[in-house]
Amino acid sequence: MFKTWKKNPRLQLWNDRHHSAPRSLGILPLLREKLFLARVGLIVGTALTLTLLQSWLSPSVPVRVGETCANDIRVRVGFSLVNGPQTARLREELQEQTGSGEASTTPVTVVEEYPPGTPIVKRGQPISVSELALLREEAQAYARTLSSGDHVRHTFSLLGINLLLTSFVALYISRYQPHLAGKLPSLIGVSIQAIATVFLALLVNRAPWNAAVLPLTLSAMIYTVVFPAPFAMLLAFTLSLTTVLSMGTGTEQLLILMGGLAPAALMPRGINSRSQLVKIAATAGLAFAITTWACYLLTEQTLRFTLSDAIRNFFWALLAGFILGGSIPLIERCYGVVTDVSLMELADSSHPLLQDLIRRAPGTYTHSMTMATLAEAAAKEIGANPLLTRVSCYFHDVGKMVKPQYFVENQNGYNRHDQLEPAMSVLIIVGHVKDGVALAEQHRLPAPVIDAIQQHHGTTLVEYFYREALRLQEQNGRGNAELEFAFRYPGPKPQTKEIAIVMLADAVESASRALTNPTPASLRKLVHDLLMKRLLDGQFEESGLTLTELHRIEESISKSVIALYHARIQYPDECTQEAEA
């Protein structure tokens, strides 16, 4: 009974040539070990760099002019000061007594003594300029009393906290962002941006700017553009915690930063204009202003100090939106992503590559526009990126403009393949993928669009010429498996949901035009057959699509293609109209 069982032909043909994943080699374990060590080194290096920045750039005094304190600030270590604030007050008193400016030039030398416990700033009183200068002198005197062991202990404490935070982020990446965990350049980019953000935040947080909000908001919005919102939120909160730890401020400053960074990190990824970035930044600025007002009311700050900080934080966050709007191309190039802002520009038919396609292969251009309608609706149905799907359809066949007359949609009744061998014809057909990638790279199209050009056929079989070759070589001793491999696209298979949708929409649009009398039933059957054929051929294995999503894609494309070929009323000609009249 078992001897009569036939193996699945697809299983017979299955080998490494049909699968787009690389073959497992003996060197891979060694590479994985090196990659693991590189990740660990990146974690330690990031934590160490942040610790050095905190040690070098942290302010000696964590308070500002006009700020009030909940408790008295007293001298920790006794120190003396020559011609300090008391000397300045003495000169002013002498000038008032004499009634002239001569007293201001009177040489007065006063050595001011500040024993431990002396109050410098009283509770509830706004800090003046002279008191801030005195606090800095006290901080320097206290730092001189610290031993080397105290400095080492402080540094290792910061290093431990930074290691813990970076390890949390690394654990999140390994568990919830596995695709990012395997991309060491992207991980290095995340690390460099985090270090640069903390560096700039500490650098610009000095008077009179106090602009730590600016780099933090900008970084949070960049992370959201590049990565999913939960990961961007984690990075934003981690950076705010690291910055507050560096500045030495209280929990109210941490609440202000987190409250303002949340809208920036949770902004929608579908940003289709630069003005939308400014609106999101304004929303984040408003959140900064509200949290600043609320936290300063709790800490009983003065109205002037509260208003100035709320307005300052609002405008710094707003400025981050303008900076991000002008930096979109740089961000895309650094992280290898494409935003909807750039996609909207590519979707314009005035793009030079699309203009060349219109002139040289008008049939291919029409085919691309039609399938874009099918694919975009399907992408919306499953929550994929509809704009990326549409733009990918626009450019997926640009390679056909190199030899447009060899593709049926550009032919005018004469087929050049009639004079060629199937093997030569398939080389020309398959070659449009390579030509398209070359043209896309020449015009600097983004990487996701180039991937769609390269992967939209996957490893599918060029069936027409394959069957023609079988007919011509049926007496040849060459095996069918080897022949089939020669008539397949080189791949790789679609790696994203958007490219898988492009593949199916391309097949449906091309096949539906070959139907002589398309009906809703025949169109639905066509879509189902084409989807199942590619599913059984393993073309969707690496795209991440589920069976439920494939069913929804099938329903969406079926509805769209039926609407495209809907029945029209047949109007009578002029002769019939005259006869009826």
HELIX and SHEET records of a PDB file:
HELIX    1   1 PHE A    2  THR A    4  5                                   3    
HELIX    2   2 PRO A    9  LEU A   13  1                                   5    
HELIX    3   3 LEU A   28  LEU A   57  1                                  30    
HELIX    4   4 PRO A   85  THR A   98  1                                  14    
HELIX    5   5 GLU A  102  THR A  105  5                                   4    
HELIX    6   6 VAL A  129  THR A  145  1                                  17    
HELIX    7   7 SER A  148  TYR A  176  1                                  29    
HELIX    8   8 PRO A  178  ALA A  181  1                                   4    
HELIX    9   9 LEU A  184  VAL A  204  1                                  21    
HELIX   10  10 VAL A  213  VAL A  226  1                                  14    
HELIX   11  11 ALA A  229  MET A  247  1                                  19    
HELIX   12  12 THR A  251  ALA A  265  1                                  15    
HELIX   13  13 ARG A  274  LEU A  298  1                                  25    
HELIX   14  14 LEU A  303  TYR A  335  1                                  33    
HELIX   15  15 ASP A  340  LEU A  346  1                                   7    
HELIX   16  16 PRO A  352  ARG A  360  1                                   9    
HELIX   17  17 PRO A  362  ILE A  382  1                                  21    
HELIX   18  18 PRO A  386  PHE A  395  1                                  10    
HELIX   19  19 VAL A  398  MET A  401  5                                   4    
HELIX   20  20 PRO A  404  TYR A  406  5                                   3    
HELIX   21  21 VAL A  408  ASN A  410  5                                   3    
HELIX   22  22 ARG A  416  GLN A  419  5                                   4    
HELIX   23  23 PRO A  422  GLN A  442  1                                  21    
HELIX   24  24 ALA A  447  GLN A  455  1                                   9    
HELIX   25  25 GLU A  463  LEU A  472  1                                  10    
HELIX   26  26 ASN A  480  ALA A  486  1                                   7    
HELIX   27  27 LYS A  497  SER A  512  1                                  16    
HELIX   28  28 PRO A  520  LEU A  536  1                                  17    
HELIX   29  29 LEU A  547  LEU A  564  1                                  18    
HELIX   30  30 GLU A  574  GLU A  580  1                                   7    
SHEET    1   A 2 ILE A  73  ARG A  74  0                                        
SHEET    2   A 2 PRO A 119  VAL A 121 -1                                        
SHEET    1   B 2 PHE A  79  VAL A  82  0                                        
SHEET    2   B 2 VAL A 111  TYR A 114 -1                                        
END                                                                             
